[in-house]
Amino acid sequence: MSVSIPRITPDLQPARTLVRDLYADMARADADTIGAVLSRYMAPDCHWYGMHPFHEQTGPEAVTGVFWSPFLQAFTSVQRREDIFFAGLNEIDGFQGQWTCSMGHLMGLFDQPFLGIPPTRRIAMVRYAEFHHIEDGQITESALFVDLMHLMLQAGLNPLRAEQTGAHLIQPGPLTHDGLQFAAGDPEASRITLARINNMIGSIDAANAAATPLHPRDELAVDWNRDMLWWGPAGIGATYTIDRYIEQHQGPFRKAIDDRAFNGHLCRMAEGNYGGFFGWPNLTLTNAGGFMGFPASEVRADMRVVDIYRRDGDRLAENWIFIDMLHFLKMQGHDILAEIGG
């Protein structure tokens, strides 16, 4: 298990500071002023990756119109309740690109409809994960994943066809409360974390390819602590310990999903004990067994996924997951937003 993060790396503090300044300015913005804020930090041709129904956009004006202005019209007094922040070099481009990762909840008062989801006039917690690629003092690529199905559940809607196999929760931050890394992390710790993430990816690929794979418990024990926490998205839910993860997610997933193809990632990085990745899409697969209660389909469908990890010792301890469920289901003919009137 090894990874070749360069021993001598550029100073990532300017990239980190740029994004911290962006978030500070966003906290003072509203639906009318958010566009000007984004324009100060994002390149005019910034490529933005957003979940369904936002998809890919180019430039801050488009990003404002498709997501941030409608969001800030629907939610008032928004706070970014950040649990994890780190910066790193992107392994996918040979450790050339400087990226940041932020994860937590966007909390606000849900006062107006959003995508047809009815307002509650109560606190709503919108799970998010966001990646930014910084070049020459500007954000040139950005990805924002938000758990819209989780928001639906908070508003009293249940678009699912079956009960979640895991638990539905407001997903907390790290057990260790050290996820906000505003200063540079230890390079050796970063190398170990990224190597462990890569080894875990390899273990999954080996299990999928093997005629006689390891028992899932043995497979997972290589890379995960016994009391692992898997903070899954709404539709699947969270699980705790290797055995319950097998029972409540891995087993149902592998039983229902067939012909899984790994497409790769756009960004994969680590800093200190934290790391993560996203792809567009990460996976293409077939819902052959009625995943999440939706009927089996021969349609090949994509999963756009974020995984963020905390390492403890020599193994992974916590994992926060975002999946573009609405896009995955729509490719199979289930338009959840249309069903609720969005």
C-alpha positions as a Markdown table, in Angstrom:
| # | Residue | x | y | z |
|---|---|---|---|---|
| 1 | Met | 0.0 | 0.0 | 0.0 |
| 2 | Ser | 1.7 | 3.2 | -1.2 |
| 3 | Val | 1.0 | 6.5 | -2.9 |
| 4 | Ser | 3.3 | 9.0 | -4.5 |
| 5 | Ile | 2.2 | 12.4 | -3.2 |
| 6 | Pro | 5.2 | 14.7 | -4.0 |
| 7 | Arg | 7.4 | 15.2 | -1.0 |
| 8 | Ile | 7.8 | 18.8 | -1.9 |
| 9 | Thr | 4.4 | 20.4 | -2.5 |
| 10 | Pro | 3.3 | 24.0 | -3.2 |
| 11 | Asp | 1.9 | 26.1 | -0.4 |
| 12 | Leu | -1.8 | 25.4 | -0.4 |
| 13 | Gln | -2.6 | 28.3 | 2.1 |
| 14 | Pro | -3.5 | 30.8 | -0.7 |
| 15 | Ala | -6.1 | 28.3 | -2.1 |
| 16 | Arg | -7.4 | 27.6 | 1.4 |
| 17 | Thr | -7.7 | 31.4 | 2.2 |
| 18 | Leu | -9.5 | 32.1 | -1.1 |
| 19 | Val | -12.2 | 29.6 | -0.3 |
| 20 | Arg | -12.5 | 30.7 | 3.3 |
| 21 | Asp | -12.9 | 34.3 | 2.1 |
| 22 | Leu | -15.6 | 33.1 | -0.4 |
| 23 | Tyr | -17.5 | 31.4 | 2.4 |
| 24 | Ala | -17.3 | 34.4 | 4.6 |
| 25 | Asp | -18.7 | 36.7 | 1.9 |
| 26 | Met | -21.4 | 34.1 | 1.0 |
| 27 | Ala | -22.6 | 34.2 | 4.6 |
| 28 | Arg | -23.4 | 37.9 | 4.2 |
| 29 | Ala | -25.1 | 37.5 | 0.8 |
| 30 | Asp | -28.8 | 37.1 | -0.1 |
| 31 | Ala | -30.5 | 36.0 | -3.3 |
| 32 | Asp | -29.9 | 39.4 | -4.9 |
| 33 | Thr | -26.2 | 39.8 | -4.0 |
| 34 | Ile | -24.9 | 36.2 | -4.2 |
| 35 | Gly | -24.1 | 36.5 | -7.9 |
| 36 | Ala | -21.7 | 39.4 | -7.3 |
| 37 | Val | -20.0 | 37.4 | -4.6 |
| 38 | Leu | -19.5 | 34.3 | -6.8 |
| 39 | Ser | -18.2 | 36.5 | -9.6 |
| 40 | Arg | -15.4 | 37.8 | -7.4 |
| 41 | Tyr | -14.0 | 34.3 | -6.8 |
| 42 | Met | -15.1 | 32.1 | -9.7 |
| 43 | Ala | -13.5 | 32.3 | -13.2 |
| 44 | Pro | -15.9 | 33.5 | -15.9 |
| 45 | Asp | -15.6 | 30.0 | -17.5 |
| 46 | Cys | -15.7 | 28.0 | -14.2 |
| 47 | His | -17.0 | 24.5 | -14.8 |
| 48 | Trp | -19.6 | 23.7 | -12.1 |
| 49 | Tyr | -20.9 | 20.2 | -11.3 |
| 50 | Gly | -24.3 | 20.1 | -9.6 |
| 51 | Met | -26.7 | 17.2 | -8.8 |
| 52 | His | -30.0 | 16.8 | -10.6 |
| 53 | Pro | -31.8 | 19.0 | -11.5 |
| 54 | Phe | -28.8 | 21.5 | -11.6 |
| 55 | His | -26.3 | 19.4 | -13.6 |
| 56 | Glu | -23.3 | 21.1 | -15.2 |
| 57 | Gln | -23.1 | 24.9 | -15.6 |
| 58 | Thr | -20.5 | 27.3 | -16.8 |
| 59 | Gly | -19.6 | 30.5 | -15.0 |
| 60 | Pro | -20.9 | 32.2 | -11.8 |
| 61 | Glu | -24.0 | 33.8 | -13.5 |
| 62 | Ala | -25.3 | 30.4 | -14.5 |
| 63 | Val | -24.5 | 28.9 | -11.1 |
| 64 | Thr | -26.3 | 31.8 | -9.4 |
| 65 | Gly | -29.4 | 31.4 | -11.5 |
| 66 | Val | -29.7 | 27.6 | -11.4 |
| 67 | Phe | -28.9 | 27.0 | -7.7 |
| 68 | Trp | -27.8 | 29.8 | -5.3 |
| 69 | Ser | -30.4 | 32.5 | -6.0 |
| 70 | Pro | -33.4 | 30.0 | -5.8 |
| 71 | Phe | -31.9 | 28.4 | -2.7 |
| 72 | Leu | -31.5 | 31.7 | -0.9 |
| 73 | Gln | -35.0 | 32.7 | -1.9 |
| 74 | Ala | -36.3 | 29.6 | -0.3 |
| 75 | Phe | -34.1 | 29.5 | 2.8 |
| 76 | Thr | -33.6 | 32.5 | 5.1 |
| 77 | Ser | -30.9 | 33.1 | 7.7 |
| 78 | Val | -28.7 | 30.5 | 6.1 |
| 79 | Gln | -25.6 | 29.2 | 8.1 |
| 80 | Arg | -22.9 | 27.0 | 6.7 |
| 81 | Arg | -22.5 | 24.5 | 9.5 |
| 82 | Glu | -19.2 | 23.1 | 8.4 |
| 83 | Asp | -17.8 | 19.9 | 9.8 |
| 84 | Ile | -14.9 | 19.1 | 7.5 |
| 85 | Phe | -12.5 | 21.3 | 5.5 |
| 86 | Phe | -9.2 | 20.4 | 4.0 |
| 87 | Ala | -7.0 | 21.1 | 1.0 |
| 88 | Gly | -4.9 | 18.9 | -1.2 |
| 89 | Leu | -3.3 | 18.0 | -4.5 |
| 90 | Asn | -5.4 | 16.0 | -6.9 |
| 91 | Glu | -4.0 | 12.6 | -7.5 |
| 92 | Ile | -6.1 | 12.2 | -10.7 |
| 93 | Asp | -4.1 | 14.8 | -12.6 |
| 94 | Gly | -0.7 | 13.7 | -11.2 |
| 95 | Phe | -0.9 | 15.9 | -8.1 |
| 96 | Gln | -0.9 | 19.1 | -10.1 |
| 97 | Gly | -4.3 | 20.6 | -9.2 |
| 98 | Gln | -4.9 | 22.4 | -5.9 |
| 99 | Trp | -8.4 | 21.6 | -4.5 |
| 100 | Thr | -10.3 | 22.2 | -1.3 |
| 101 | Cys | -13.1 | 20.1 | 0.2 |
| 102 | Ser | -15.9 | 21.3 | 2.5 |
| 103 | Met | -18.6 | 19.3 | 4.1 |
| 104 | Gly | -21.4 | 19.8 | 6.5 |
| 105 | His | -25.0 | 21.3 | 6.4 |
| 106 | Leu | -26.5 | 24.4 | 5.0 |
| 107 | Met | -28.9 | 25.3 | 7.8 |
| 108 | Gly | -31.7 | 27.8 | 7.3 |
| 109 | Leu | -35.4 | 28.5 | 7.8 |
| 110 | Phe | -37.2 | 26.7 | 5.1 |
| 111 | Asp | -39.7 | 29.6 | 4.2 |
| 112 | Gln | -40.5 | 29.2 | 0.5 |
| 113 | Pro | -40.9 | 26.2 | -1.8 |
| 114 | Phe | -37.7 | 24.8 | -3.3 |
| 115 | Leu | -37.9 | 22.5 | -6.4 |
| 116 | Gly | -41.5 | 21.8 | -5.5 |
| 117 | Ile | -40.5 | 20.7 | -2.0 |
| 118 | Pro | -43.0 | 22.4 | 0.4 |
| 119 | Pro | -41.6 | 24.8 | 3.0 |
| 120 | Thr | -41.8 | 23.9 | 6.7 |
| 121 | Arg | -41.1 | 27.3 | 8.2 |
| 122 | Arg | -38.8 | 25.4 | 10.5 |
| 123 | Ile | -35.1 | 24.7 | 10.6 |
| 124 | Ala | -33.9 | 22.6 | 7.7 |
| 125 | Met | -30.5 | 21.0 | 7.4 |
| 126 | Val | -29.3 | 20.5 | 3.9 |
| 127 | Arg | -26.4 | 18.1 | 3.7 |
| 128 | Tyr | -23.7 | 19.3 | 1.4 |
| 129 | Ala | -20.2 | 18.5 | 0.1 |
| 130 | Glu | -18.3 | 21.0 | -2.1 |
| 131 | Phe | -15.0 | 20.8 | -4.0 |
| 132 | His | -13.2 | 23.7 | -5.5 |
| 133 | His | -10.2 | 23.7 | -7.9 |
| 134 | Ile | -8.1 | 26.9 | -7.5 |
| 135 | Glu | -5.8 | 28.2 | -10.3 |
| 136 | Asp | -4.1 | 31.6 | -10.4 |
| 137 | Gly | -6.3 | 33.0 | -7.6 |
| 138 | Gln | -9.6 | 31.9 | -9.0 |
| 139 | Ile | -11.9 | 28.9 | -8.8 |
| 140 | Thr | -11.9 | 27.2 | -12.2 |
| 141 | Glu | -13.9 | 24.0 | -11.3 |
| 142 | Ser | -16.4 | 23.4 | -8.6 |
| 143 | Ala | -18.7 | 20.6 | -7.5 |
| 144 | Leu | -21.6 | 20.9 | -5.1 |
| 145 | Phe | -23.5 | 17.8 | -3.9 |
| 146 | Val | -26.7 | 18.4 | -1.8 |
| 147 | Asp | -28.9 | 15.6 | -0.4 |
| 148 | Leu | -32.2 | 16.7 | -1.8 |
| 149 | Met | -33.9 | 13.4 | -0.8 |
| 150 | His | -32.9 | 14.2 | 2.8 |
| 151 | Leu | -34.6 | 17.6 | 2.5 |
| 152 | Met | -37.8 | 15.9 | 1.2 |
| 153 | Leu | -37.9 | 13.7 | 4.3 |
| 154 | Gln | -37.6 | 16.7 | 6.6 |
| 155 | Ala | -40.5 | 18.3 | 4.7 |
| 156 | Gly | -42.7 | 15.2 | 5.4 |
| 157 | Leu | -42.4 | 13.7 | 1.9 |
| 158 | Asn | -41.3 | 10.1 | 1.4 |
| 159 | Pro | -40.5 | 9.4 | -2.3 |
| 160 | Leu | -38.9 | 6.1 | -1.4 |
| 161 | Arg | -40.5 | 2.8 | -2.5 |
| 162 | Ala | -39.1 | 0.9 | 0.5 |
| 163 | Glu | -37.9 | 1.5 | 4.0 |
| 164 | Gln | -34.2 | 2.6 | 4.2 |
| 165 | Thr | -31.9 | -0.3 | 5.1 |
| 166 | Gly | -29.9 | 2.1 | 7.3 |
| 167 | Ala | -30.9 | 4.9 | 9.7 |
| 168 | His | -32.2 | 8.3 | 8.7 |
| 169 | Leu | -30.3 | 11.0 | 10.7 |
| 170 | Ile | -28.9 | 14.5 | 10.6 |
| 171 | Gln | -25.4 | 13.2 | 9.9 |
| 172 | Pro | -22.9 | 14.6 | 12.4 |
| 173 | Gly | -19.3 | 15.6 | 11.8 |
| 174 | Pro | -16.2 | 13.6 | 12.9 |
| 175 | Leu | -16.1 | 11.8 | 16.3 |
| 176 | Thr | -12.8 | 13.5 | 16.9 |
| 177 | His | -14.1 | 17.1 | 16.1 |
| 178 | Asp | -10.9 | 17.9 | 14.2 |
| 179 | Gly | -12.2 | 18.0 | 10.7 |
| 180 | Leu | -11.7 | 21.7 | 10.1 |
| 181 | Gln | -8.1 | 21.9 | 8.8 |
| 182 | Phe | -7.4 | 25.5 | 8.2 |
| 183 | Ala | -3.6 | 25.0 | 8.4 |
| 184 | Ala | -1.5 | 22.6 | 6.5 |
| 185 | Gly | -1.8 | 18.9 | 7.6 |
| 186 | Asp | 1.1 | 16.5 | 8.1 |
| 187 | Pro | 2.4 | 15.3 | 4.7 |
| 188 | Glu | 3.1 | 11.8 | 5.9 |
| 189 | Ala | -0.4 | 11.5 | 7.4 |
| 190 | Ser | -1.8 | 12.7 | 4.1 |
| 191 | Arg | 0.2 | 10.0 | 2.2 |
| 192 | Ile | -1.1 | 7.3 | 4.6 |
| 193 | Thr | -4.7 | 8.4 | 4.3 |
| 194 | Leu | -4.6 | 8.6 | 0.5 |
| 195 | Ala | -2.9 | 5.2 | 0.3 |
| 196 | Arg | -5.5 | 3.6 | 2.5 |
| 197 | Ile | -8.4 | 5.1 | 0.4 |
| 198 | Asn | -6.7 | 3.8 | -2.8 |
| 199 | Asn | -6.3 | 0.4 | -1.2 |
| 200 | Met | -10.0 | 0.3 | -0.2 |
| 201 | Ile | -11.0 | 1.2 | -3.8 |
| 202 | Gly | -8.8 | -1.7 | -5.0 |
| 203 | Ser | -10.4 | -4.1 | -2.5 |
| 204 | Ile | -13.8 | -3.3 | -3.9 |
| 205 | Asp | -12.7 | -3.8 | -7.5 |
| 206 | Ala | -11.0 | -7.1 | -6.6 |
| 207 | Ala | -14.1 | -8.3 | -4.8 |
| 208 | Asn | -16.3 | -7.5 | -7.9 |
| 209 | Ala | -13.8 | -9.2 | -10.2 |
| 210 | Ala | -13.1 | -12.3 | -8.2 |
| 211 | Ala | -14.8 | -15.6 | -9.0 |
| 212 | Thr | -14.5 | -16.5 | -5.2 |
| 213 | Pro | -14.2 | -13.2 | -3.4 |
| 214 | Leu | -13.3 | -12.8 | 0.3 |
| 215 | His | -16.1 | -12.9 | 2.8 |
| 216 | Pro | -17.2 | -9.3 | 3.1 |
| 217 | Arg | -16.1 | -9.2 | 6.8 |
| 218 | Asp | -12.6 | -10.2 | 5.8 |
| 219 | Glu | -12.6 | -7.8 | 2.9 |
| 220 | Leu | -13.6 | -4.8 | 4.9 |
| 221 | Ala | -11.3 | -5.6 | 7.9 |
| 222 | Val | -8.3 | -4.9 | 5.7 |
| 223 | Asp | -9.2 | -1.2 | 5.3 |
| 224 | Trp | -11.8 | -0.4 | 8.0 |
| 225 | Asn | -11.9 | -0.2 | 11.8 |
| 226 | Arg | -14.3 | -2.8 | 13.3 |
| 227 | Asp | -16.6 | 0.1 | 14.6 |
| 228 | Met | -16.6 | 1.9 | 11.3 |
| 229 | Leu | -19.3 | 4.6 | 10.7 |
| 230 | Trp | -20.8 | 4.9 | 7.3 |
| 231 | Trp | -22.9 | 8.0 | 7.0 |
| 232 | Gly | -24.9 | 7.2 | 3.9 |
| 233 | Pro | -27.3 | 9.4 | 1.9 |
| 234 | Ala | -31.1 | 9.5 | 2.3 |
| 235 | Gly | -32.5 | 6.5 | 0.6 |
| 236 | Ile | -29.9 | 4.2 | 2.1 |
| 237 | Gly | -29.1 | 5.7 | 5.5 |
| 238 | Ala | -26.3 | 5.4 | 8.0 |
| 239 | Thr | -24.8 | 2.2 | 9.5 |
| 240 | Tyr | -22.4 | 1.4 | 12.3 |
| 241 | Thr | -19.8 | -1.4 | 12.7 |
| 242 | Ile | -18.6 | -3.7 | 9.9 |
| 243 | Asp | -21.3 | -6.3 | 10.6 |
| 244 | Arg | -24.2 | -3.8 | 10.4 |
| 245 | Tyr | -22.7 | -2.2 | 7.4 |
| 246 | Ile | -22.7 | -5.5 | 5.6 |
| 247 | Glu | -26.3 | -6.2 | 6.7 |
| 248 | Gln | -27.7 | -2.7 | 6.1 |
| 249 | His | -25.9 | -1.5 | 3.0 |
| 250 | Gln | -23.2 | -3.6 | 1.4 |
| 251 | Gly | -25.3 | -6.8 | 1.3 |
| 252 | Pro | -28.5 | -5.1 | -0.1 |
| 253 | Phe | -26.4 | -3.1 | -2.6 |
| 254 | Arg | -24.5 | -6.0 | -4.0 |
| 255 | Lys | -27.6 | -8.1 | -4.1 |
| 256 | Ala | -29.6 | -5.5 | -6.1 |
| 257 | Ile | -26.9 | -4.0 | -8.3 |
| 258 | Asp | -25.3 | -5.8 | -11.3 |
| 259 | Asp | -22.8 | -5.1 | -14.0 |
| 260 | Arg | -21.0 | -2.4 | -11.9 |
| 261 | Ala | -18.5 | -0.4 | -14.0 |
| 262 | Phe | -16.1 | 2.0 | -12.2 |
| 263 | Asn | -15.6 | 5.1 | -14.3 |
| 264 | Gly | -13.0 | 6.8 | -12.2 |
| 265 | His | -12.8 | 10.1 | -10.3 |
| 266 | Leu | -12.4 | 13.8 | -11.2 |
| 267 | Cys | -10.7 | 14.6 | -7.9 |
| 268 | Arg | -9.2 | 12.4 | -5.2 |
| 269 | Met | -7.0 | 13.9 | -2.5 |
| 270 | Ala | -6.1 | 13.8 | 1.2 |
| 271 | Glu | -4.8 | 16.0 | 3.9 |
| 272 | Gly | -3.8 | 14.7 | 7.4 |
| 273 | Asn | -6.3 | 12.1 | 8.5 |
| 274 | Tyr | -9.0 | 13.2 | 6.0 |
| 275 | Gly | -9.5 | 12.5 | 2.3 |
| 276 | Gly | -12.1 | 12.1 | -0.3 |
| 277 | Phe | -13.1 | 12.1 | -3.9 |
| 278 | Phe | -15.9 | 12.7 | -6.4 |
| 279 | Gly | -16.6 | 11.4 | -9.9 |
| 280 | Trp | -18.9 | 12.4 | -12.8 |
| 281 | Pro | -20.1 | 9.7 | -12.8 |
| 282 | Asn | -18.2 | 7.4 | -10.5 |
| 283 | Leu | -20.2 | 4.3 | -11.4 |
| 284 | Thr | -22.5 | 2.9 | -14.1 |
| 285 | Leu | -24.5 | 0.0 | -13.1 |
| 286 | Thr | -27.8 | -1.9 | -13.5 |
| 287 | Asn | -30.6 | -2.0 | -10.9 |
| 288 | Ala | -31.2 | -5.7 | -11.4 |
| 289 | Gly | -32.8 | -6.5 | -8.0 |
| 290 | Gly | -35.0 | -3.6 | -7.1 |
| 291 | Phe | -32.6 | -1.3 | -5.3 |
| 292 | Met | -34.3 | 1.0 | -2.7 |
| 293 | Gly | -37.6 | -0.6 | -3.5 |
| 294 | Phe | -37.7 | 0.7 | -7.1 |
| 295 | Pro | -38.4 | -2.1 | -9.6 |
| 296 | Ala | -35.6 | -3.8 | -11.4 |
| 297 | Ser | -34.5 | -2.3 | -14.7 |
| 298 | Glu | -32.3 | -3.2 | -17.6 |
| 299 | Val | -31.4 | 0.5 | -18.0 |
| 300 | Arg | -27.8 | 1.3 | -17.3 |
| 301 | Ala | -27.7 | 4.2 | -14.8 |
| 302 | Asp | -25.1 | 6.4 | -13.4 |
| 303 | Met | -24.1 | 7.2 | -9.8 |
| 304 | Arg | -22.4 | 10.5 | -9.2 |
| 305 | Val | -20.8 | 10.0 | -5.8 |
| 306 | Val | -18.8 | 11.9 | -3.1 |
| 307 | Asp | -17.0 | 10.0 | -0.5 |
| 308 | Ile | -15.2 | 11.7 | 2.4 |
| 309 | Tyr | -13.2 | 9.8 | 4.9 |
| 310 | Arg | -11.6 | 10.0 | 8.3 |
| 311 | Arg | -8.7 | 7.7 | 9.1 |
| 312 | Asp | -7.9 | 6.5 | 12.6 |
| 313 | Gly | -4.6 | 4.7 | 13.0 |
| 314 | Asp | -3.9 | 2.5 | 10.0 |
| 315 | Arg | -7.6 | 2.1 | 8.9 |
| 316 | Leu | -10.6 | 4.1 | 7.9 |
| 317 | Ala | -13.0 | 5.0 | 10.7 |
| 318 | Glu | -15.7 | 7.2 | 9.2 |
| 319 | Asn | -17.1 | 7.8 | 5.7 |
| 320 | Trp | -19.6 | 10.4 | 4.6 |
| 321 | Ile | -21.4 | 9.6 | 1.3 |
| 322 | Phe | -23.4 | 11.7 | -1.2 |
| 323 | Ile | -25.1 | 10.1 | -4.2 |
| 324 | Asp | -27.1 | 11.9 | -6.8 |
| 325 | Met | -30.1 | 9.6 | -6.2 |
| 326 | Leu | -32.5 | 11.8 | -8.2 |
| 327 | His | -30.3 | 11.5 | -11.3 |
| 328 | Phe | -29.8 | 7.7 | -10.8 |
| 329 | Leu | -33.5 | 7.2 | -10.5 |
| 330 | Lys | -34.5 | 9.5 | -13.3 |
| 331 | Met | -32.3 | 7.6 | -15.7 |
| 332 | Gln | -34.5 | 4.6 | -14.9 |
| 333 | Gly | -37.7 | 6.5 | -15.5 |
| 334 | His | -38.5 | 7.6 | -12.0 |
| 335 | Asp | -38.7 | 11.5 | -11.9 |
| 336 | Ile | -39.0 | 12.1 | -8.2 |
| 337 | Leu | -39.2 | 15.9 | -8.5 |
| 338 | Ala | -42.0 | 15.6 | -11.1 |
| 339 | Glu | -43.9 | 13.3 | -8.7 |
| 340 | Ile | -43.9 | 15.9 | -5.9 |
| 341 | Gly | -44.7 | 18.7 | -8.3 |
| 342 | Gly | -41.2 | 20.2 | -8.9 |
